[in-house]
């Protein structure tokens, strides 16, 4: 029997030299599944996202992370990325002097372990930028520099499409998007997963509206550093109506 795509086992994380933020998180994501994490501000959602990618801002105090059965708990972020992990940032960084096209060519070459030609990157970007309703001129602009919030989020999905990860973490990709932009981004995520049906996705969001578009297999509530409840898409609807008061002690 093959191992799950991604496993989080009893994960405990704190900010560097700071207090514990995640306190025993357990989660299993199988190939092709979409899981959603919801929770109030301060519950540890973004800490979870960046910890999964090996951010040096956080220290793993206990537990384990496994990708396709391999223990990656101590792997550096670049090693995780080459192995097939991807993080779409809540607030993507601007990088002056590096074009989107050059960034993606270098990243794709590192991911595939071989040099990716300029023409291959150009053709792939043209296709996916059309799907994401992005002007083709963006490929030669500096990474995220002068991009609107929606353009930055679409660019994150473009990166995911080109890099073809095994497991993608989307950290509040819906934040700051209007209804039309949200639908474009959600369609982009669906298109990427259709092209790579075994890719697992972990969505981190405040809002049910993204889940209406993407229809996750499972929804999990992260509260005070722990997953306190799991269920199907109906759990997100229930949260929309009731909020988080019932988890307060």
C-alpha positions as CSV (number, residue, x, y, z in Angstrom):
1,X,0.0,0.0,0.0
2,X,1.5,3.4,-1.0
3,X,2.1,6.1,1.5
4,X,-0.2,9.2,1.6
5,X,0.9,12.1,-0.5
6,X,1.5,14.4,2.5
7,X,1.3,13.8,6.3
8,X,1.5,16.2,9.2
9,X,2.0,14.3,12.5
10,X,1.7,15.9,15.9
11,X,3.4,19.1,14.6
12,X,4.5,21.6,17.2
13,X,5.9,24.9,15.9
14,X,7.0,28.1,17.5
15,X,8.3,31.4,16.2
16,X,12.1,31.6,16.4
17,X,12.8,32.3,20.1
18,X,9.1,32.9,20.6
19,X,6.0,31.1,22.0
20,X,4.5,27.9,20.6
21,X,2.0,28.6,17.8
22,X,1.1,25.1,16.5
23,X,0.4,22.6,19.2
24,X,0.0,19.0,17.8
25,X,-1.4,19.4,14.3
26,X,-2.3,16.1,12.5
27,X,-3.4,16.0,8.9
28,X,-3.2,13.5,6.0
29,X,-3.7,14.5,2.4
30,X,-3.9,11.9,-0.3
31,X,-3.0,12.3,-4.0
32,X,-5.6,14.4,-5.9
33,X,-7.3,15.7,-2.8
34,X,-8.1,19.3,-1.9
35,X,-8.2,20.1,1.8
36,X,-9.1,23.4,3.3
37,X,-7.9,25.0,6.6
38,X,-10.1,27.7,8.2
39,X,-9.7,29.5,11.4
40,X,-9.8,33.0,13.0
41,X,-6.9,35.4,13.0
42,X,-4.1,34.3,15.2
43,X,-5.1,30.6,15.0
44,X,-1.8,29.6,13.3
45,X,-2.9,29.2,9.7
46,X,-0.1,31.2,8.0
47,X,2.4,29.7,10.5
48,X,1.3,26.3,9.3
49,X,1.7,27.2,5.6
50,X,5.2,28.6,5.9
51,X,6.3,25.9,8.3
52,X,5.4,23.2,5.8
53,X,7.8,24.9,3.4
54,X,10.6,25.0,5.9
55,X,10.7,28.8,6.7
56,X,13.6,29.6,9.0
57,X,11.3,32.1,10.8
58,X,9.8,29.1,12.7
59,X,11.2,26.2,14.7
60,X,9.7,22.7,14.7
61,X,9.6,21.6,18.3
62,X,8.1,18.2,17.7
63,X,6.3,16.0,15.3
64,X,7.0,15.1,11.7
65,X,6.3,16.1,8.1
66,X,6.3,13.4,5.3
67,X,6.1,13.8,1.6
68,X,5.2,10.5,-0.2
69,X,6.6,8.7,2.8
70,X,9.9,10.6,3.1
71,X,10.5,12.5,6.3
72,X,11.1,16.1,5.2
73,X,11.0,17.7,8.7
74,X,14.6,18.8,8.5
75,X,14.8,19.5,4.8
76,X,15.7,23.1,3.7
77,X,13.0,25.0,1.8
78,X,14.8,24.7,-1.6
79,X,15.1,20.9,-1.2
80,X,11.4,20.7,-0.5
81,X,10.6,22.8,-3.5
82,X,12.7,20.6,-5.8
83,X,11.0,17.6,-4.4
84,X,7.6,19.0,-5.5
85,X,6.3,21.3,-2.8
86,X,4.9,24.7,-3.6
87,X,3.7,27.6,-1.5
88,X,1.5,30.4,-2.9
89,X,2.2,33.3,-0.5
90,X,-0.5,35.4,1.1
91,X,1.6,38.5,0.4
92,X,3.9,37.7,-2.6
93,X,7.3,39.4,-2.5
94,X,8.5,41.9,-5.1
95,X,11.9,41.2,-6.6
96,X,13.3,44.1,-8.6
97,X,15.6,43.2,-11.5
98,X,14.2,39.7,-12.0
99,X,11.6,39.2,-14.7
100,X,8.7,36.8,-14.2
101,X,10.0,34.8,-17.2
102,X,13.6,34.5,-16.0
103,X,12.4,33.6,-12.5
104,X,10.2,30.8,-13.7
105,X,12.8,29.4,-16.1
106,X,15.3,29.1,-13.2
107,X,12.8,27.7,-10.9
108,X,11.5,25.2,-13.4
109,X,15.0,24.1,-14.2
110,X,15.7,23.5,-10.5
111,X,12.5,21.7,-10.1
112,X,13.1,19.3,-13.1
113,X,16.8,18.9,-12.5
114,X,17.7,19.9,-16.0
115,X,17.9,23.1,-18.0
116,X,14.5,24.3,-19.3
117,X,14.7,26.1,-22.6
118,X,13.6,29.7,-23.0
119,X,11.1,28.6,-25.7
120,X,9.5,26.0,-23.5
121,X,9.0,28.5,-20.8
122,X,7.6,31.1,-23.2
123,X,5.1,28.6,-24.7
124,X,4.0,27.4,-21.3
125,X,3.6,30.9,-19.9
126,X,1.6,32.1,-22.9
127,X,-0.9,29.3,-22.5
128,X,-1.3,29.7,-18.8
129,X,-1.4,33.5,-18.8
130,X,-4.2,33.3,-21.3
131,X,-6.1,31.0,-19.0
132,X,-5.5,33.3,-16.0
133,X,-6.5,36.4,-18.0
134,X,-3.0,37.9,-17.6
135,X,-1.5,40.2,-20.2
136,X,1.5,38.5,-21.9
137,X,3.6,41.6,-21.2
138,X,3.7,40.6,-17.6
139,X,6.2,37.8,-18.3
140,X,8.9,40.5,-18.9
141,X,8.0,42.7,-15.9
142,X,10.0,42.4,-12.7
143,X,8.5,39.8,-10.3
144,X,5.4,41.3,-8.7
145,X,6.8,44.9,-9.0
146,X,3.9,47.2,-9.6
147,X,1.4,44.3,-9.7
148,X,-2.0,44.8,-8.2
149,X,-3.1,42.4,-5.5
150,X,-5.1,40.4,-8.0
151,X,-2.2,40.3,-10.4
152,X,0.1,39.0,-7.7
153,X,-2.3,36.2,-6.8
154,X,-2.7,35.2,-10.5
155,X,1.0,35.2,-10.9
156,X,1.3,32.7,-7.9
157,X,-1.1,30.4,-9.8
158,X,0.9,30.8,-12.9
159,X,4.0,29.7,-11.0
160,X,2.2,26.7,-9.7
161,X,1.1,25.7,-13.3
162,X,4.6,26.0,-14.7
163,X,6.4,24.3,-11.8
164,X,4.0,21.3,-11.6
165,X,4.3,20.5,-7.9
166,X,3.2,17.3,-6.2
167,X,1.7,19.2,-3.3
168,X,0.6,22.9,-3.3
169,X,-0.2,25.1,-0.3
170,X,-2.3,28.1,-1.1
171,X,-2.1,30.6,1.8
172,X,-5.1,32.9,1.6
173,X,-4.9,33.2,-2.2
174,X,-8.4,34.6,-2.1
175,X,-7.6,37.6,0.1
176,X,-8.0,41.0,-1.6
177,X,-9.7,39.5,-4.7
178,X,-13.0,40.8,-6.1
179,X,-15.6,38.2,-7.2
180,X,-14.4,38.2,-10.8
181,X,-10.7,37.8,-10.0
182,X,-11.6,35.1,-7.4
183,X,-13.4,33.0,-10.1
184,X,-10.4,33.4,-12.5
185,X,-7.9,32.3,-9.8
186,X,-10.2,29.4,-8.7
187,X,-10.5,28.2,-12.3
188,X,-6.8,28.4,-12.7
189,X,-6.3,26.1,-9.6
190,X,-8.9,23.7,-11.1
191,X,-7.2,23.7,-14.5
192,X,-3.8,23.0,-12.9
193,X,-5.2,20.1,-10.9
194,X,-6.9,18.7,-14.1
195,X,-3.6,18.8,-15.8
196,X,-2.0,17.1,-12.8
197,X,-4.7,15.0,-11.2
198,X,-2.5,13.5,-8.5
199,X,-1.5,17.0,-7.2
200,X,-2.7,17.5,-3.6
201,X,-3.8,21.0,-2.5
202,X,-4.0,22.5,1.0
203,X,-6.1,25.7,0.9
204,X,-5.9,28.2,3.8
205,X,-8.7,30.7,3.8
206,X,-10.9,32.8,6.0
207,X,-13.9,32.7,3.7
208,X,-16.3,30.1,2.4
209,X,-16.5,31.8,-1.0
210,X,-13.3,30.2,-2.4
211,X,-14.5,26.8,-1.2
212,X,-17.7,27.3,-3.2
213,X,-15.5,27.5,-6.3
214,X,-13.0,24.8,-5.5
215,X,-15.2,22.3,-3.6
216,X,-12.7,20.7,-1.2
217,X,-12.8,17.1,-0.1
218,X,-12.3,18.0,3.5
219,X,-12.5,21.1,5.6
220,X,-10.5,21.5,8.9
221,X,-10.9,24.1,11.6
222,X,-7.6,25.3,13.1
223,X,-8.2,27.0,16.4
224,X,-5.5,28.0,19.0
225,X,-2.9,26.0,17.2
226,X,-4.9,22.7,16.9
227,X,-7.3,21.2,14.4
228,X,-10.4,21.0,16.5
229,X,-12.9,19.8,13.9
230,X,-12.9,18.2,10.4
231,X,-15.7,17.5,8.0
232,X,-16.9,18.0,4.5
233,X,-17.8,21.3,2.6
234,X,-20.9,21.7,4.8
235,X,-18.5,22.5,7.7
236,X,-17.5,25.7,6.0
237,X,-21.1,26.7,5.5
238,X,-21.8,26.1,9.2
239,X,-18.8,28.3,10.1
240,X,-20.2,31.1,7.9
241,X,-23.4,31.0,9.9
242,X,-22.1,30.3,13.4
243,X,-18.5,31.7,13.6
244,X,-16.0,30.3,16.0
245,X,-17.7,31.0,19.3
246,X,-18.4,27.3,20.0
247,X,-14.6,26.6,20.1
248,X,-14.0,29.2,22.8
249,X,-13.4,27.9,26.3
